[in-house]
Amino acid sequence: MDLNARFRNVSVIGAAGKMGSGIALLLAREMAFRAIEDQAGSYVLNLIDVKEVALEGLLGYLQEHGEREAEKQLPRLRQLFRGLGDDEVVQAFVHELLRHVRTGTALSLARESLLVFEACFENEALKTGIYRDLAHLCPRETYFCSNTSSIPLHVLSEASGIQGRLVGFHFYNPAAVQQLIELITPQDCSSELKELSLELAKFLGKTVVPANDIAGFIGNGYLMRDGLHAIAEVERLAPEFGFHQALYLVDRVSRDWLLRPLGIFQLMDFVGLDVFQLILNVMNQHLSEDLHCDLIDRFVRKGSKGGVTLSGAQKDGFFRYEKTHPVAVCNPEADDYTPLDQPWAWAITERLGEHPDPTLSWKNLNRDPQRQAKLAAYFQGFKQGSTLAVDLAIRHLQADRRTALKLVEQGVAACAEDVNRVLQLGFLHLYGPINDYLSEG
């Protein structure tokens, strides 16, 4: 059965969550275009979640982003809706997008789907239970795409009885925008499903990087160890600087000296500290490596979990935020957050030392055609003088390289280039962790 047939009835489980809503938008958008061009076809998108109120919010999200998409696609849509003014074209597209959507809290809504996306909380027991139910509800021909970011696919398929019909289709956040799909095919995955997955990714406008079915895969296999390195650095520096000062300076270095879009602790807040904890737990269970973190556990217990609302506002975690902008850093000694606009932060900036090239940042290098040459020169410049920030940046780069090479040695990634592509496409890094920037000569 080809993708065209399967795309006529699709379901998303966990559709109102952070990742599920992005997947729902992506599918609704593509289904709307397909239905406009195929008036004789029947198309249904079932969006399933546990709370009706969350699904109501999801419909509003789809309408809002459907309007934005229509405005971006006006030249194409004018050809499809001839004779309508631009405002009417936008409304006609949004109507088309929403008219194929069915929402509900019961898994039985997916009964006739031949393609099911699952984007539920990263919990093995929860996902296994859902797949067991779907195995009984859905046709034997149904294929399942899990957005799991760490749980081995063979564990889920074997426990639920859907061997050969489950693939890891790991979107990156926001799913409707990010280019990367980390595609994980367990050994029992059928050849037809592998081929269909590649076709589906292309159909959705995504770039595929394959990963082997080992807990954490490439992206989180890297991120978990990157976060643990940063936490270890804070704990090493805290006796000299204080905890919140150390956390602030490690975050600053990882953003401004490593030229990344976010500092490591702001990135962990974005992911969600509770999600970070769950992924660590999954990897601990399936790998012979101690990846537990007491600090993450403490933050989750006290409710500082981070994460992002559907509106895009950042929730408090290591930092306190106004919308997406950090305004204070956690201070365990005071059991509160300490504002960043105070003399202590300026003193930390002084201790970091001068930036090797203040004209360079992630933002201004992101679209620079000379980016690679400038990056090579920038990192070679680290050898010219030692400052606290440069020393920390070098330690971080070396740790990241070791982590990335380990992913290749363990067979998680097929090659160094695949690790680098995940970091560049999924994390929007300017460069991959396996590079020669710090080499001699």
Buried (B, 14 or more C-beta within 10 A) or exposed (E): EEBEEBBBBBBBBBBBBBBBBBBBBBBBBBBBBBBBEEEEEEBBBBBBBEEEEBBEBBBEBBEEBBBEBBBEBBEBBBEBBEEBEEEEBBBBBBEBBBEBBEBBBEBBBBBBBBBBBBBBEBBBEEBBBBBBBBBEBBEEEBBBBBBBBBBBBBBBBBBBEBBBBBBBBBBBBBBBEBEBBBBBBBEBBBEEBBEBBBEBBEBBEBEBBBBBBBBBBBBBBBBBBBBBBBBBBBBEBBEEBBBBBBBBBBBBBBBBBBBBBBBBBBBBBBBBBBBBBBBBBBBBBBBEBEBEBEBBBEBBEEEBBBBBEBEEEBBBBBBBBEEEEBBBBBBBEEEEBBEBEEEBBEEBBEEBBEBBEEEBBBEEBEEEEEBEEBBBBBBBEBEEEEBBBBEBBBBBBEBBBEBBBBBBEBEBBBEBEBBBBBBBBBBBBBBBBBBEBBEEE
